[in-house]
Amino acid sequence: MPQHANTLLRIDLNTASREELTQIPGIDEMVADGIIYLRDEYGDFRSTDDVKAVPGIDDDLLEMIKQHAVV
C-alpha cells in the first residue's frame, strides 16, 4: 500500500536530533534545543506532557506536538 502524504509525522522526543525536532510544526531551533537540554539534564520524557516544562511551549503548541511526537 502506498504511503499517503497526509500520514502523520511521529518523532520520538527522547531520541530525535535538533533537525528532526524542528520537523514538528511549531518547533523552532530554540524550542528544539530546550527539549534536548531537558532530556539530557533530567533524563527521558515519560510523556509528551513533560515537554511543557520547555520555555516557549504553551498549551496550543503542546497539542500540536502531541499530534506528531511520541516518547
CHARMM-style PDB file with segment names, atoms N, HN, CA, C and O in Angstrom:
ATOM      1  N   MET     1       0.855  -1.177   0.000  1.00  0.00      PROA
ATOM      2  CA  MET     1       0.000   0.000   0.000  1.00  0.00      PROA
ATOM      3  C   MET     1       0.899   1.239   0.000  1.00  0.00      PROA
ATOM      4  O   MET     1       1.835   1.318   0.796  1.00  0.00      PROA
ATOM      5  N   PRO     2       0.629   2.201  -0.878  1.00  0.00      PROA
ATOM      6  CA  PRO     2       1.484   3.393  -0.939  1.00  0.00      PROA
ATOM      7  C   PRO     2       1.316   4.291   0.277  1.00  0.00      PROA
ATOM      8  O   PRO     2       0.246   4.352   0.882  1.00  0.00      PROA
ATOM      9  N   GLN     3       2.377   4.974   0.618  1.00  0.00      PROA
ATOM     10  HN  GLN     3       3.247   4.924   0.126  1.00  0.00      PROA
ATOM     11  CA  GLN     3       2.346   5.925   1.734  1.00  0.00      PROA
ATOM     12  C   GLN     3       1.638   7.189   1.266  1.00  0.00      PROA
ATOM     13  O   GLN     3       1.918   7.702   0.182  1.00  0.00      PROA
ATOM     14  N   HSD     4       0.717   7.689   2.090  1.00  0.00      PROA
ATOM     15  HN  HSD     4       0.490   7.273   2.970  1.00  0.00      PROA
ATOM     16  CA  HSD     4      -0.021   8.889   1.737  1.00  0.00      PROA
ATOM     17  C   HSD     4       0.666  10.120   2.301  1.00  0.00      PROA
ATOM     18  O   HSD     4       1.308  10.059   3.349  1.00  0.00      PROA
ATOM     19  N   ALA     5       0.528  11.228   1.603  1.00  0.00      PROA
ATOM     20  HN  ALA     5       0.007  11.277   0.752  1.00  0.00      PROA
ATOM     21  CA  ALA     5       1.169  12.472   2.015  1.00  0.00      PROA
ATOM     22  C   ALA     5       0.635  12.981   3.348  1.00  0.00      PROA
ATOM     23  O   ALA     5       1.328  13.721   4.046  1.00  0.00      PROA
ATOM     24  N   ASN     6      -0.589  12.594   3.713  1.00  0.00      PROA
ATOM     25  HN  ASN     6      -1.152  11.992   3.146  1.00  0.00      PROA
ATOM     26  CA  ASN     6      -1.168  13.101   4.950  1.00  0.00      PROA
ATOM     27  C   ASN     6      -0.857  12.220   6.160  1.00  0.00      PROA
ATOM     28  O   ASN     6      -1.429  12.417   7.232  1.00  0.00      PROA
ATOM     29  N   THR     7       0.035  11.263   5.998  1.00  0.00      PROA
ATOM     30  HN  THR     7       0.500  11.104   5.127  1.00  0.00      PROA
ATOM     31  CA  THR     7       0.449  10.432   7.117  1.00  0.00      PROA
ATOM     32  C   THR     7       1.138  11.302   8.155  1.00  0.00      PROA
ATOM     33  O   THR     7       2.024  12.090   7.824  1.00  0.00      PROA
ATOM     34  N   LEU     8       0.731  11.159   9.416  1.00  0.00      PROA
ATOM     35  HN  LEU     8       0.011  10.519   9.686  1.00  0.00      PROA
ATOM     36  CA  LEU     8       1.306  11.980  10.469  1.00  0.00      PROA
ATOM     37  C   LEU     8       2.756  11.622  10.741  1.00  0.00      PROA
ATOM     38  O   LEU     8       3.135  10.451  10.768  1.00  0.00      PROA
ATOM     39  N   LEU     9       3.534  12.632  10.936  1.00  0.00      PROA
ATOM     40  HN  LEU     9       3.226  13.583  10.915  1.00  0.00      PROA
ATOM     41  CA  LEU     9       4.920  12.500  11.330  1.00  0.00      PROA
ATOM     42  C   LEU     9       4.954  12.058  12.787  1.00  0.00      PROA
ATOM     43  O   LEU     9       4.243  12.636  13.610  1.00  0.00      PROA
ATOM     44  N   ARG    10       5.749  11.060  13.134  1.00  0.00      PROA
ATOM     45  HN  ARG    10       6.327  10.590  12.466  1.00  0.00      PROA
ATOM     46  CA  ARG    10       5.880  10.602  14.515  1.00  0.00      PROA
ATOM     47  C   ARG    10       7.345  10.676  14.907  1.00  0.00      PROA
ATOM     48  O   ARG    10       8.152   9.847  14.486  1.00  0.00      PROA
ATOM     49  N   ILE    11       7.685  11.667  15.710  1.00  0.00      PROA
ATOM     50  HN  ILE    11       7.030  12.341  16.052  1.00  0.00      PROA
ATOM     51  CA  ILE    11       9.058  11.914  16.146  1.00  0.00      PROA
ATOM     52  C   ILE    11       9.180  11.502  17.606  1.00  0.00      PROA
ATOM     53  O   ILE    11       8.334  11.866  18.423  1.00  0.00      PROA
ATOM     54  N   ASP    12      10.227  10.745  17.945  1.00  0.00      PROA
ATOM     55  HN  ASP    12      10.915  10.450  17.281  1.00  0.00      PROA
ATOM     56  CA  ASP    12      10.463  10.349  19.334  1.00  0.00      PROA
ATOM     57  C   ASP    12      11.210  11.477  20.051  1.00  0.00      PROA
ATOM     58  O   ASP    12      12.360  11.779  19.730  1.00  0.00      PROA
ATOM     59  N   LEU    13      10.546  12.085  21.016  1.00  0.00      PROA
ATOM     60  HN  LEU    13       9.613  11.840  21.277  1.00  0.00      PROA
ATOM     61  CA  LEU    13      11.137  13.211  21.745  1.00  0.00      PROA
ATOM     62  C   LEU    13      12.387  12.817  22.522  1.00  0.00      PROA
ATOM     63  O   LEU    13      13.205  13.679  22.842  1.00  0.00      PROA
ATOM     64  N   ASN    14      12.551  11.546  22.827  1.00  0.00      PROA
ATOM     65  HN  ASN    14      11.886  10.845  22.566  1.00  0.00      PROA
ATOM     66  CA  ASN    14      13.692  11.094  23.617  1.00  0.00      PROA
ATOM     67  C   ASN    14      14.925  10.768  22.784  1.00  0.00      PROA
ATOM     68  O   ASN    14      16.012  10.591  23.336  1.00  0.00      PROA
ATOM     69  N   THR    15      14.775  10.686  21.472  1.00  0.00      PROA
ATOM     70  HN  THR    15      13.893  10.829  21.024  1.00  0.00      PROA
ATOM     71  CA  THR    15      15.925  10.320  20.637  1.00  0.00      PROA
ATOM     72  C   THR    15      16.150  11.259  19.463  1.00  0.00      PROA
ATOM     73  O   THR    15      17.192  11.192  18.811  1.00  0.00      PROA
ATOM     74  N   ALA    16      15.203  12.119  19.187  1.00  0.00      PROA
ATOM     75  HN  ALA    16      14.357  12.173  19.717  1.00  0.00      PROA
ATOM     76  CA  ALA    16      15.272  12.958  17.987  1.00  0.00      PROA
ATOM     77  C   ALA    16      16.393  13.987  18.072  1.00  0.00      PROA
ATOM     78  O   ALA    16      16.691  14.536  19.133  1.00  0.00      PROA
ATOM     79  N   SER    17      16.993  14.224  16.927  1.00  0.00      PROA
ATOM     80  HN  SER    17      16.750  13.779  16.065  1.00  0.00      PROA
ATOM     81  CA  SER    17      18.001  15.284  16.810  1.00  0.00      PROA
ATOM     82  C   SER    17      17.296  16.634  16.711  1.00  0.00      PROA
ATOM     83  O   SER    17      16.076  16.710  16.567  1.00  0.00      PROA
ATOM     84  N   ARG    18      18.080  17.677  16.790  1.00  0.00      PROA
ATOM     85  HN  ARG    18      19.071  17.616  16.906  1.00  0.00      PROA
ATOM     86  CA  ARG    18      17.552  19.037  16.632  1.00  0.00      PROA
ATOM     87  C   ARG    18      16.813  19.175  15.294  1.00  0.00      PROA
ATOM     88  O   ARG    18      15.727  19.750  15.228  1.00  0.00      PROA
ATOM     89  N   GLU    19      17.422  18.638  14.234  1.00  0.00      PROA
ATOM     90  HN  GLU    19      18.305  18.171  14.288  1.00  0.00      PROA
ATOM     91  CA  GLU    19      16.837  18.721  12.907  1.00  0.00      PROA
ATOM     92  C   GLU    19      15.505  17.973  12.839  1.00  0.00      PROA
ATOM     93  O   GLU    19      14.549  18.448  12.226  1.00  0.00      PROA
ATOM     94  N   GLU    20      15.451  16.803  13.471  1.00  0.00      PROA
ATOM     95  HN  GLU    20      16.227  16.417  13.969  1.00  0.00      PROA
ATOM     96  CA  GLU    20      14.200  16.037  13.493  1.00  0.00      PROA
ATOM     97  C   GLU    20      13.120  16.768  14.285  1.00  0.00      PROA
ATOM     98  O   GLU    20      11.967  16.826  13.856  1.00  0.00      PROA
ATOM     99  N   LEU    21      13.484  17.320  15.424  1.00  0.00      PROA
ATOM    100  HN  LEU    21      14.420  17.273  15.772  1.00  0.00      PROA
ATOM    101  CA  LEU    21      12.505  18.026  16.247  1.00  0.00      PROA
ATOM    102  C   LEU    21      11.908  19.218  15.519  1.00  0.00      PROA
ATOM    103  O   LEU    21      10.722  19.509  15.678  1.00  0.00      PROA
ATOM    104  N   THR    22      12.715  19.915  14.721  1.00  0.00      PROA
ATOM    105  HN  THR    22      13.678  19.680  14.592  1.00  0.00      PROA
ATOM    106  CA  THR    22      12.201  21.090  14.017  1.00  0.00      PROA
ATOM    107  C   THR    22      11.273  20.716  12.860  1.00  0.00      PROA
ATOM    108  O   THR    22      10.694  21.603  12.233  1.00  0.00      PROA
ATOM    109  N   GLN    23      11.122  19.445  12.570  1.00  0.00      PROA
ATOM    110  HN  GLN    23      11.592  18.724  13.079  1.00  0.00      PROA
ATOM    111  CA  GLN    23      10.143  18.992  11.582  1.00  0.00      PROA
ATOM    112  C   GLN    23       8.729  19.010  12.159  1.00  0.00      PROA
ATOM    113  O   GLN    23       7.754  18.972  11.409  1.00  0.00      PROA
ATOM    114  N   ILE    24       8.612  19.068  13.478  1.00  0.00      PROA
ATOM    115  HN  ILE    24       9.404  19.099  14.088  1.00  0.00      PROA
ATOM    116  CA  ILE    24       7.304  19.142  14.121  1.00  0.00      PROA
ATOM    117  C   ILE    24       6.801  20.578  13.965  1.00  0.00      PROA
ATOM    118  O   ILE    24       7.508  21.519  14.324  1.00  0.00      PROA
ATOM    119  N   PRO    25       5.601  20.755  13.438  1.00  0.00      PROA
ATOM    120  CA  PRO    25       5.077  22.119  13.269  1.00  0.00      PROA
ATOM    121  C   PRO    25       5.091  22.897  14.585  1.00  0.00      PROA
ATOM    122  O   PRO    25       4.645  22.402  15.620  1.00  0.00      PROA
ATOM    123  N   GLY    26       5.607  24.118  14.524  1.00  0.00      PROA
ATOM    124  HN  GLY    26       5.969  24.520  13.683  1.00  0.00      PROA
ATOM    125  CA  GLY    26       5.642  24.980  15.695  1.00  0.00      PROA
ATOM    126  C   GLY    26       6.924  24.912  16.497  1.00  0.00      PROA
ATOM    127  O   GLY    26       7.155  25.757  17.362  1.00  0.00      PROA
ATOM    128  N   ILE    27       7.764  23.922  16.226  1.00  0.00      PROA
ATOM    129  HN  ILE    27       7.577  23.236  15.524  1.00  0.00      PROA
ATOM    130  CA  ILE    27       9.029  23.808  16.972  1.00  0.00      PROA
ATOM    131  C   ILE    27      10.147  24.418  16.140  1.00  0.00      PROA
ATOM    132  O   ILE    27      10.470  23.943  15.052  1.00  0.00      PROA
ATOM    133  N   ASP    28      10.731  25.492  16.685  1.00  0.00      PROA
ATOM    134  HN  ASP    28      10.469  25.878  17.569  1.00  0.00      PROA
ATOM    135  CA  ASP    28      11.876  26.112  16.027  1.00  0.00      PROA
ATOM    136  C   ASP    28      13.155  25.589  16.702  1.00  0.00      PROA
ATOM    137  O   ASP    28      13.093  24.742  17.592  1.00  0.00      PROA
ATOM    138  N   GLU    29      14.288  26.095  16.274  1.00  0.00      PROA
ATOM    139  HN  GLU    29      14.338  26.783  15.550  1.00  0.00      PROA
ATOM    140  CA  GLU    29      15.564  25.606  16.806  1.00  0.00      PROA
ATOM    141  C   GLU    29      15.710  25.878  18.293  1.00  0.00      PROA
ATOM    142  O   GLU    29      16.286  25.063  19.014  1.00  0.00      PROA
ATOM    143  N   MET    30      15.199  27.010  18.765  1.00  0.00      PROA
ATOM    144  HN  MET    30      14.731  27.672  18.179  1.00  0.00      PROA
ATOM    145  CA  MET    30      15.317  27.343  20.188  1.00  0.00      PROA
ATOM    146  C   MET    30      14.513  26.358  21.056  1.00  0.00      PROA
ATOM    147  O   MET    30      14.994  25.908  22.096  1.00  0.00      PROA
ATOM    148  N   VAL    31      13.308  26.033  20.630  1.00  0.00      PROA
ATOM    149  HN  VAL    31      12.917  26.399  19.786  1.00  0.00      PROA
ATOM    150  CA  VAL    31      12.485  25.080  21.383  1.00  0.00      PROA
ATOM    151  C   VAL    31      13.103  23.685  21.294  1.00  0.00      PROA
ATOM    152  O   VAL    31      13.126  22.955  22.285  1.00  0.00      PROA
ATOM    153  N   ALA    32      13.600  23.311  20.124  1.00  0.00      PROA
ATOM    154  HN  ALA    32      13.581  23.904  19.319  1.00  0.00      PROA
ATOM    155  CA  ALA    32      14.264  22.009  19.968  1.00  0.00      PROA
ATOM    156  C   ALA    32      15.453  21.902  20.911  1.00  0.00      PROA
ATOM    157  O   ALA    32      15.657  20.865  21.542  1.00  0.00      PROA
ATOM    158  N   ASP    33      16.234  22.967  21.010  1.00  0.00      PROA
ATOM    159  HN  ASP    33      16.068  23.810  20.498  1.00  0.00      PROA
ATOM    160  CA  ASP    33      17.377  22.969  21.935  1.00  0.00      PROA
ATOM    161  C   ASP    33      16.910  22.801  23.376  1.00  0.00      PROA
ATOM    162  O   ASP    33      17.565  22.120  24.165  1.00  0.00      PROA
ATOM    163  N   GLY    34      15.776  23.422  23.725  1.00  0.00      PROA
ATOM    164  HN  GLY    34      15.244  23.975  23.084  1.00  0.00      PROA
ATOM    165  CA  GLY    34      15.223  23.272  25.070  1.00  0.00      PROA
ATOM    166  C   GLY    34      14.798  21.847  25.366  1.00  0.00      PROA
ATOM    167  O   GLY    34      15.005  21.348  26.473  1.00  0.00      PROA
ATOM    168  N   ILE    35      14.205  21.194  24.383  1.00  0.00      PROA
ATOM    169  HN  ILE    35      14.037  21.599  23.484  1.00  0.00      PROA
ATOM    170  CA  ILE    35      13.797  19.789  24.547  1.00  0.00      PROA
ATOM    171  C   ILE    35      15.023  18.924  24.768  1.00  0.00      PROA
ATOM    172  O   ILE    35      15.043  18.086  25.669  1.00  0.00      PROA
ATOM    173  N   ILE    36      16.039  19.123  23.956  1.00  0.00      PROA
ATOM    174  HN  ILE    36      16.023  19.804  23.224  1.00  0.00      PROA
ATOM    175  CA  ILE    36      17.275  18.331  24.082  1.00  0.00      PROA
ATOM    176  C   ILE    36      17.951  18.603  25.417  1.00  0.00      PROA
ATOM    177  O   ILE    36      18.429  17.675  26.069  1.00  0.00      PROA
ATOM    178  N   TYR    37      17.996  19.861  25.827  1.00  0.00      PROA
ATOM    179  HN  TYR    37      17.608  20.615  25.297  1.00  0.00      PROA
ATOM    180  CA  TYR    37      18.607  20.202  27.110  1.00  0.00      PROA
ATOM    181  C   TYR    37      17.890  19.487  28.258  1.00  0.00      PROA
ATOM    182  O   TYR    37      18.538  18.873  29.106  1.00  0.00      PROA
ATOM    183  N   LEU    38      16.575  19.563  28.288  1.00  0.00      PROA
ATOM    184  HN  LEU    38      16.049  20.062  27.599  1.00  0.00      PROA
ATOM    185  CA  LEU    38      15.831  18.927  29.389  1.00  0.00      PROA
ATOM    186  C   LEU    38      16.047  17.422  29.440  1.00  0.00      PROA
ATOM    187  O   LEU    38      16.250  16.856  30.515  1.00  0.00      PROA
ATOM    188  N   ARG    39      16.005  16.777  28.291  1.00  0.00      PROA
ATOM    189  HN  ARG    39      15.840  17.236  27.418  1.00  0.00      PROA
ATOM    190  CA  ARG    39      16.167  15.307  28.313  1.00  0.00      PROA
ATOM    191  C   ARG    39      17.596  14.920  28.674  1.00  0.00      PROA
ATOM    192  O   ARG    39      17.813  13.900  29.327  1.00  0.00      PROA
ATOM    193  N   ASP    40      18.583  15.729  28.252  1.00  0.00      PROA
ATOM    194  HN  ASP    40      18.407  16.558  27.721  1.00  0.00      PROA
ATOM    195  CA  ASP    40      19.971  15.439  28.621  1.00  0.00      PROA
ATOM    196  C   ASP    40      20.207  15.683  30.109  1.00  0.00      PROA
ATOM    197  O   ASP    40      20.943  14.940  30.757  1.00  0.00      PROA
ATOM    198  N   GLU    41      19.582  16.720  30.640  1.00  0.00      PROA
ATOM    199  HN  GLU    41      18.983  17.324  30.113  1.00  0.00      PROA
ATOM    200  CA  GLU    41      19.793  17.109  32.036  1.00  0.00      PROA
ATOM    201  C   GLU    41      19.006  16.233  33.014  1.00  0.00      PROA
ATOM    202  O   GLU    41      19.505  15.896  34.088  1.00  0.00      PROA
ATOM    203  N   TYR    42      17.778  15.865  32.641  1.00  0.00      PROA
ATOM    204  HN  TYR    42      17.373  16.139  31.769  1.00  0.00      PROA
ATOM    205  CA  TYR    42      16.879  15.182  33.586  1.00  0.00      PROA
ATOM    206  C   TYR    42      16.449  13.780  33.159  1.00  0.00      PROA
ATOM    207  O   TYR    42      15.713  13.111  33.885  1.00  0.00      PROA
ATOM    208  N   GLY    43      16.897  13.337  32.000  1.00  0.00      PROA
ATOM    209  HN  GLY    43      17.494  13.880  31.410  1.00  0.00      PROA
ATOM    210  CA  GLY    43      16.521  12.005  31.534  1.00  0.00      PROA
ATOM    211  C   GLY    43      15.347  12.054  30.579  1.00  0.00      PROA
ATOM    212  O   GLY    43      14.791  13.114  30.290  1.00  0.00      PROA
ATOM    213  N   ASP    44      14.991  10.885  30.102  1.00  0.00      PROA
ATOM    214  HN  ASP    44      15.442  10.024  30.336  1.00  0.00      PROA
ATOM    215  CA  ASP    44      13.938  10.771  29.096  1.00  0.00      PROA
ATOM    216  C   ASP    44      12.610  11.316  29.593  1.00  0.00      PROA
ATOM    217  O   ASP    44      12.290  11.264  30.780  1.00  0.00      PROA
ATOM    218  N   PHE    45      11.854  11.840  28.643  1.00  0.00      PROA
ATOM    219  HN  PHE    45      12.115  11.882  27.678  1.00  0.00      PROA
ATOM    220  CA  PHE    45      10.486  12.263  28.942  1.00  0.00      PROA
ATOM    221  C   PHE    45       9.643  11.014  29.153  1.00  0.00      PROA
ATOM    222  O   PHE    45       9.800  10.022  28.442  1.00  0.00      PROA
ATOM    223  N   ARG    46       8.757  11.066  30.126  1.00  0.00      PROA
ATOM    224  HN  ARG    46       8.629  11.872  30.704  1.00  0.00      PROA
ATOM    225  CA  ARG    46       7.882   9.929  30.408  1.00  0.00      PROA
ATOM    226  C   ARG    46       6.556  10.044  29.671  1.00  0.00      PROA
ATOM    227  O   ARG    46       5.874   9.046  29.438  1.00  0.00      PROA
ATOM    228  N   SER    47       6.199  11.274  29.305  1.00  0.00      PROA
ATOM    229  HN  SER    47       6.753  12.085  29.494  1.00  0.00      PROA
ATOM    230  CA  SER    47       5.007  11.504  28.483  1.00  0.00      PROA
ATOM    231  C   SER    47       5.233  12.770  27.667  1.00  0.00      PROA
ATOM    232  O   SER    47       6.112  13.574  27.979  1.00  0.00      PROA
ATOM    233  N   THR    48       4.442  12.936  26.633  1.00  0.00      PROA
ATOM    234  HN  THR    48       3.728  12.283  26.379  1.00  0.00      PROA
ATOM    235  CA  THR    48       4.580  14.140  25.822  1.00  0.00      PROA
ATOM    236  C   THR    48       4.240  15.388  26.635  1.00  0.00      PROA
ATOM    237  O   THR    48       4.722  16.475  26.319  1.00  0.00      PROA
ATOM    238  N   ASP    49       3.424  15.251  27.669  1.00  0.00      PROA
ATOM    239  HN  ASP    49       3.032  14.368  27.926  1.00  0.00      PROA
ATOM    240  CA  ASP    49       3.092  16.389  28.528  1.00  0.00      PROA
ATOM    241  C   ASP    49       4.324  16.971  29.220  1.00  0.00      PROA
ATOM    242  O   ASP    49       4.335  18.152  29.567  1.00  0.00      PROA
ATOM    243  N   ASP    50       5.352  16.162  29.423  1.00  0.00      PROA
ATOM    244  HN  ASP    50       5.343  15.202  29.141  1.00  0.00      PROA
ATOM    245  CA  ASP    50       6.564  16.615  30.109  1.00  0.00      PROA
ATOM    246  C   ASP    50       7.267  17.757  29.380  1.00  0.00      PROA
ATOM    247  O   ASP    50       7.967  18.550  30.008  1.00  0.00      PROA
ATOM    248  N   VAL    51       7.090  17.849  28.058  1.00  0.00      PROA
ATOM    249  HN  VAL    51       6.521  17.204  27.547  1.00  0.00      PROA
ATOM    250  CA  VAL    51       7.776  18.916  27.317  1.00  0.00      PROA
ATOM    251  C   VAL    51       7.186  20.289  27.617  1.00  0.00      PROA
ATOM    252  O   VAL    51       7.738  21.299  27.180  1.00  0.00      PROA
ATOM    253  N   LYS    52       6.103  20.349  28.337  1.00  0.00      PROA
ATOM    254  HN  LYS    52       5.655  19.529  28.692  1.00  0.00      PROA
ATOM    255  CA  LYS    52       5.507  21.631  28.730  1.00  0.00      PROA
ATOM    256  C   LYS    52       6.488  22.434  29.595  1.00  0.00      PROA
ATOM    257  O   LYS    52       6.350  23.651  29.721  1.00  0.00      PROA
ATOM    258  N   ALA    53       7.473  21.756  30.187  1.00  0.00      PROA
ATOM    259  HN  ALA    53       7.584  20.767  30.085  1.00  0.00      PROA
ATOM    260  CA  ALA    53       8.481  22.431  31.005  1.00  0.00      PROA
ATOM    261  C   ALA    53       9.472  23.230  30.157  1.00  0.00      PROA
ATOM    262  O   ALA    53      10.235  24.034  30.692  1.00  0.00      PROA
ATOM    263  N   VAL    54       9.468  23.016  28.849  1.00  0.00      PROA
ATOM    264  HN  VAL    54       8.849  22.362  28.414  1.00  0.00      PROA
ATOM    265  CA  VAL    54      10.386  23.734  27.962  1.00  0.00      PROA
ATOM    266  C   VAL    54       9.858  25.145  27.728  1.00  0.00      PROA
ATOM    267  O   VAL    54       8.706  25.310  27.327  1.00  0.00      PROA
ATOM    268  N   PRO    55      10.678  26.162  27.969  1.00  0.00      PROA
ATOM    269  CA  PRO    55      10.249  27.543  27.679  1.00  0.00      PROA
ATOM    270  C   PRO    55       9.810  27.668  26.222  1.00  0.00      PROA
ATOM    271  O   PRO    55      10.487  27.182  25.316  1.00  0.00      PROA
ATOM    272  N   GLY    56       8.686  28.315  26.011  1.00  0.00      PROA
ATOM    273  HN  GLY    56       8.136  28.710  26.747  1.00  0.00      PROA
ATOM    274  CA  GLY    56       8.170  28.511  24.659  1.00  0.00      PROA
ATOM    275  C   GLY    56       7.094  27.530  24.265  1.00  0.00      PROA
ATOM    276  O   GLY    56       6.448  27.701  23.231  1.00  0.00      PROA
ATOM    277  N   ILE    57       6.886  26.492  25.079  1.00  0.00      PROA
ATOM    278  HN  ILE    57       7.411  26.353  25.919  1.00  0.00      PROA
ATOM    279  CA  ILE    57       5.828  25.530  24.772  1.00  0.00      PROA
ATOM    280  C   ILE    57       4.611  25.865  25.620  1.00  0.00      PROA
ATOM    281  O   ILE    57       4.603  25.681  26.837  1.00  0.00      PROA
ATOM    282  N   ASP    58       3.582  26.363  24.941  1.00  0.00      PROA
ATOM    283  HN  ASP    58       3.588  26.512  23.953  1.00  0.00      PROA
ATOM    284  CA  ASP    58       2.324  26.664  25.622  1.00  0.00      PROA
ATOM    285  C   ASP    58       1.324  25.537  25.323  1.00  0.00      PROA
ATOM    286  O   ASP    58       1.672  24.554  24.669  1.00  0.00      PROA
ATOM    287  N   ASP    59       0.103  25.684  25.796  1.00  0.00      PROA
ATOM    288  HN  ASP    59      -0.179  26.483  26.327  1.00  0.00      PROA
ATOM    289  CA  ASP    59      -0.899  24.627  25.621  1.00  0.00      PROA
ATOM    290  C   ASP    59      -1.183  24.340  24.149  1.00  0.00      PROA
ATOM    291  O   ASP    59      -1.337  23.181  23.764  1.00  0.00      PROA
ATOM    292  N   ASP    60      -1.253  25.383  23.324  1.00  0.00      PROA
ATOM    293  HN  ASP    60      -1.129  26.325  23.636  1.00  0.00      PROA
ATOM    294  CA  ASP    60      -1.530  25.178  21.898  1.00  0.00      PROA
ATOM    295  C   ASP    60      -0.404  24.409  21.209  1.00  0.00      PROA
ATOM    296  O   ASP    60      -0.660  23.484  20.438  1.00  0.00      PROA
ATOM    297  N   LEU    61       0.832  24.792  21.486  1.00  0.00      PROA
ATOM    298  HN  LEU    61       1.039  25.543  22.112  1.00  0.00      PROA
ATOM    299  CA  LEU    61       1.965  24.091  20.888  1.00  0.00      PROA
ATOM    300  C   LEU    61       2.044  22.664  21.417  1.00  0.00      PROA
ATOM    301  O   LEU    61       2.368  21.747  20.662  1.00  0.00      PROA
ATOM    302  N   LEU    62       1.758  22.462  22.688  1.00  0.00      PROA
ATOM    303  HN  LEU    62       1.495  23.207  23.301  1.00  0.00      PROA
ATOM    304  CA  LEU    62       1.769  21.117  23.249  1.00  0.00      PROA
ATOM    305  C   LEU    62       0.787  20.219  22.505  1.00  0.00      PROA
ATOM    306  O   LEU    62       1.108  19.062  22.230  1.00  0.00      PROA
ATOM    307  N   GLU    63      -0.388  20.716  22.177  1.00  0.00      PROA
ATOM    308  HN  GLU    63      -0.648  21.655  22.400  1.00  0.00      PROA
ATOM    309  CA  GLU    63      -1.360  19.913  21.430  1.00  0.00      PROA
ATOM    310  C   GLU    63      -0.836  19.557  20.056  1.00  0.00      PROA
ATOM    311  O   GLU    63      -1.066  18.443  19.585  1.00  0.00      PROA
ATOM    312  N   MET    64      -0.132  20.478  19.391  1.00  0.00      PROA
ATOM    313  HN  MET    64       0.054  21.383  19.773  1.00  0.00      PROA
ATOM    314  CA  MET    64       0.464  20.191  18.095  1.00  0.00      PROA
ATOM    315  C   MET    64       1.548  19.123  18.219  1.00  0.00      PROA
ATOM    316  O   MET    64       1.644  18.208  17.401  1.00  0.00      PROA
ATOM    317  N   ILE    65       2.363  19.267  19.271  1.00  0.00      PROA
ATOM    318  HN  ILE    65       2.285  20.010  19.935  1.00  0.00      PROA
ATOM    319  CA  ILE    65       3.445  18.297  19.498  1.00  0.00      PROA
ATOM    320  C   ILE    65       2.848  16.910  19.709  1.00  0.00      PROA
ATOM    321  O   ILE    65       3.362  15.929  19.171  1.00  0.00      PROA
ATOM    322  N   LYS    66       1.784  16.819  20.475  1.00  0.00      PROA
ATOM    323  HN  LYS    66       1.367  17.616  20.912  1.00  0.00      PROA
ATOM    324  CA  LYS    66       1.163  15.519  20.754  1.00  0.00      PROA
ATOM    325  C   LYS    66       0.684  14.820  19.490  1.00  0.00      PROA
ATOM    326  O   LYS    66       0.611  13.591  19.449  1.00  0.00      PROA
ATOM    327  N   GLN    67       0.358  15.589  18.463  1.00  0.00      PROA
ATOM    328  HN  GLN    67       0.418  16.586  18.496  1.00  0.00      PROA
ATOM    329  CA  GLN    67      -0.085  15.002  17.198  1.00  0.00      PROA
ATOM    330  C   GLN    67       1.067  14.395  16.409  1.00  0.00      PROA
ATOM    331  O   GLN    67       0.851  13.531  15.559  1.00  0.00      PROA
ATOM    332  N   HSD    68       2.282  14.839  16.683  1.00  0.00      PROA
ATOM    333  HN  HSD    68       2.457  15.541  17.374  1.00  0.00      PROA
ATOM    334  CA  HSD    68       3.423  14.451  15.866  1.00  0.00      PROA
ATOM    335  C   HSD    68       4.551  13.763  16.630  1.00  0.00      PROA
ATOM    336  O   HSD    68       5.539  13.346  16.026  1.00  0.00      PROA
ATOM    337  N   ALA    69       4.417  13.640  17.940  1.00  0.00      PROA
ATOM    338  HN  ALA    69       3.614  13.979  18.430  1.00  0.00      PROA
ATOM    339  CA  ALA    69       5.538  13.125  18.727  1.00  0.00      PROA
ATOM    340  C   ALA    69       5.126  11.968  19.615  1.00  0.00      PROA
ATOM    341  O   ALA    69       3.959  11.822  19.978  1.00  0.00      PROA
ATOM    342  N   VAL    70       6.099  11.159  19.953  1.00  0.00      PROA
ATOM    343  HN  VAL    70       7.047  11.277  19.658  1.00  0.00      PROA
ATOM    344  CA  VAL    70       5.933  10.044  20.879  1.00  0.00      PROA
ATOM    345  C   VAL    70       7.099  10.078  21.866  1.00  0.00      PROA
ATOM    346  O   VAL    70       8.091  10.775  21.651  1.00  0.00      PROA
ATOM    347  N   VAL    71       6.966   9.322  22.939  1.00  0.00      PROA
ATOM    348  HN  VAL    71       6.160   8.756  23.114  1.00  0.00      PROA
ATOM    349  CA  VAL    71       8.077   9.145  23.877  1.00  0.00      PROA
ATOM    350  C   VAL    71       8.294   7.660  24.101  1.00  0.00      PROA
ATOM    351  OT1 VAL    71       9.184   7.274  24.859  1.00  0.00      PROA
TER     352      VAL     71
END
